[in-house]
Amino acid sequence: MNSEPPSVVIVDDHRIFRSGVQTELTGLVEILGEAGSIEDAVRLIADTRPDVVLLDVHMPGGGGVEVIRQVFAARADQRFLALSVSDAPEDVIAVVRAGARGYVTKTITGSELADAVGRVRDGDAVFSPRLAGFVLDAFADSLPADEVDPELDQLTTREREVLRYIARGYLYKEIAHRLGISAKTVEAHVSSVLRKLQLSNRHELSRWAVARRLVD
């Protein structure tokens, strides 16, 4: 887990709100800049390359979804956290489908928002409690039958969690800390995954996960 404060760009078409967010986050994250339009946002993100973009959903010209689309066209590894007054399912699903790693509402406190930014920077998906259900419901049955991966399906939920951390370069003890299990249990899960996938080492495991787009 990265101990450095995450760097952030704030994107919202309301100047007063941007100022408020900046005030709340000052001293908790590194703020690289702010933008009030899609065009300015895309340019600023390209220039500063922040760890996380705090992104409003509703803006003129296509909103947060359009910002994500344009940024991903040049840099697919950028991470976005949507921050909106809206908790409508259609807004949550649209921005997550576009590529956002999380969605929180503007009722969140400054410290909670800083924590959410850090978690997104570190690879987690973060949602306000009632919004997570929208995402799970929307994606539960979205995978077509011809895209089901038999190899992936044979892994347990915990094995998939461990696999993603391994592919992102975490050590066994770091994975153990994040999942609340022992390092020996992590090692056992890795051995089980290697056996099921008929792979030899964690490097092959990482390549396998990347090829299936399991790692952002």
URBELQUI-V273812 format. One record per pair of residues at least 12 apart in sequence whose C-alpha atoms are under 8 Angstrom apart, sorted by the first residue. I is the first residue (numbers start at 1). J is the second residue. If there is no record, write none. Layout:
((I/J) (I/J))
This chain:
((1/122) (1/174) (2/122) (5/28) (5/29) (5/30) (5/118) (6/29) (6/30) (6/50) (6/51) (6/52) (6/117) (6/118) (6/121) (7/29) (7/30) (7/31) (7/32) (7/50) (7/51) (7/52) (8/29) (8/30) (8/31) (8/32) (8/33) (8/50) (8/51) (8/52) (8/53) (8/54) (9/31) (9/32) (9/33) (9/34) (9/35) (9/44) (9/45) (9/50) (9/52) (9/53) (9/54) (10/22) (10/31) (10/33) (10/34) (10/35) (10/53) (10/54) (10/55) (11/34) (11/35) (11/36) (11/37) (11/41) (11/53) (11/54) (11/55) (11/56) (12/34) (12/35) (12/36) (12/37) (12/55) (12/56) (12/59) (13/35) (13/36) (13/37) (13/56) (13/59) (13/60) (14/36) (15/36) (18/34) (21/110) (24/109) (24/110) (24/111) (25/110) (25/111) (25/113) (25/114) (28/111) (28/114) (29/114) (32/48) (32/50) (37/59) (37/60) (38/59) (38/60) (38/61) (38/62) (38/63) (38/64) (38/66) (38/67) (41/67) (42/67) (42/70) (42/71) (45/71) (46/71) (49/78) (50/78) (51/78) (51/79) (51/121) (52/78) (52/79) (52/80) (52/81) (52/117) (52/120) (52/121) (53/78) (53/79) (53/80) (53/81) (54/80) (54/81) (54/82) (54/83) (54/117) (55/80) (55/81) (55/82) (55/83) (55/84) (56/82) (56/83) (56/84) (57/82) (57/83) (57/84) (57/91) (57/95) (58/84) (64/82) (64/95) (65/94) (65/95) (65/98) (68/80) (68/98) (68/99) (68/100) (69/98) (77/216) (79/100) (79/101) (79/120) (79/121) (80/99) (80/100) (80/101) (80/102) (80/120) (81/100) (81/101) (81/102) (81/103) (81/104) (81/117) (81/120) (82/95) (82/100) (82/102) (82/103) (82/104) (83/103) (83/104) (83/105) (83/106) (84/103) (84/104) (84/105) (84/106) (85/105) (85/106) (85/107) (86/105) (87/105) (87/131) (89/131) (89/134) (92/131) (92/134) (92/135) (93/134) (93/135) (93/138) (96/135) (101/120) (101/124) (101/125) (101/126) (102/120) (102/125) (102/126) (102/127) (103/126) (103/127) (103/128) (103/131) (104/126) (104/127) (104/128) (105/128) (123/216) (151/196) (151/197) (154/196) (155/193) (155/196) (158/189) (159/189) (159/190) (159/192) (159/193) (162/175) (162/186) (162/189) (162/190) (163/190) (163/193) (163/205) (163/206) (163/209) (164/209) (164/214) (164/215) (166/202) (166/205) (166/206) (167/202) (167/203) (167/205) (167/206) (167/207) (167/209) (167/210) (167/215) (168/206) (168/215) (172/186) (172/187))
